[in-house]
Amino acid sequence: MDKAVKLYNDVSANCSELITKRYSTSFSLGINTLHKSIHEHIYNIYGFVRFADEIVDTFHDLDKEKILNQFEIDTFESIKNKFSTNPVLHSFQMVVNKFNIEKNHIRAFLKSMRMDLTMESFSEQEYKDYIYGSAEVVGLMCLKVFCDNEEKYKSLEPYAISLGSAFQKINFLRDIKSDYEERGRVYFPGVDYNSFSKVEKIEIEDDIEKEFNHALIGIKKLPRVARSGVYLSYNYYRELLNKIKLLDSERLMTERIRVSNFKKFIIFLSSYINPL
């Protein structure tokens, strides 16, 4: 590879790495426990996902729909041309083209981001579609990187879907206050923010537990390059779920649940000392 091209690729990838580390210490910690050979690829996926999410959640004074539409056009142009002047899109196209990540997964993700522009409540089907696009396909993109053949990928696909869904539902519970107060959204179908009940909360938690139990089967079957990192993320989100379970529904509506840096370190240590 030409030295100038390699430099451009490296700088673009460094941008996605910086984005990941600045926006998510937890996700960065998980990546650090993956094999070094796949760090860059996962950073490249996260950089793309993070910036798309920022378009719909942050820049309220701009025409978000227009910006997101152009972002989507630019994304697929970069994949087609194997180049972009946008370093985030350039680094993303590298991983898409290298691992043959499905275009339909990218479209599903961007569709969910577009739903965030207009939707404030969700039907059961819209809820499932949103979770598929916003979380499950992101897990499947990463799974493409983790697996060295299509047969392995297909065998682990159902477990990755369960894990992505569980993670997103925990995010919904953790962020229920800010999602409603700052963005006017309630993702859970049939749930009224002003009367979120203990029964509704328990039903959601039980649903997440089932997905976690299913996902753990697949985590144990992951290639070694990815198993420790995914298991760490699993343990981190399980800790979040445990903290959420201890709170009544009224308190959950008044504060955002967090895991302290010390607890994150303990989870990291535990996952490392007692691997799957």
Secondary structure, 3 states (H helix, E strand, C coil): CCHHHHHHHHHHHHHHHHHHHHHCHHHHHHHHCCCHHHHHHHHHHHHHHHHHHHHHHCCCCCCHHHHHHHHHHHHHHHHHHCCCCCHHHHHHHHHHHHHCCCHHHHHHHHHHHHHHHHCCECCHHHHHHHHHHHHHHHHHHHHHHHCCCHHHHHHHHHHHHHHHHHHHHHHHHHCHHHHHHHHCCECCCCCCHHHCCHHHHHHHHHHHHHHHHHHHHHHCCCCHHHHHHHHHHHHHHHHHHHHHHCCCHHHHCCCCCCCCHHHHHHHHHHHHHCCC
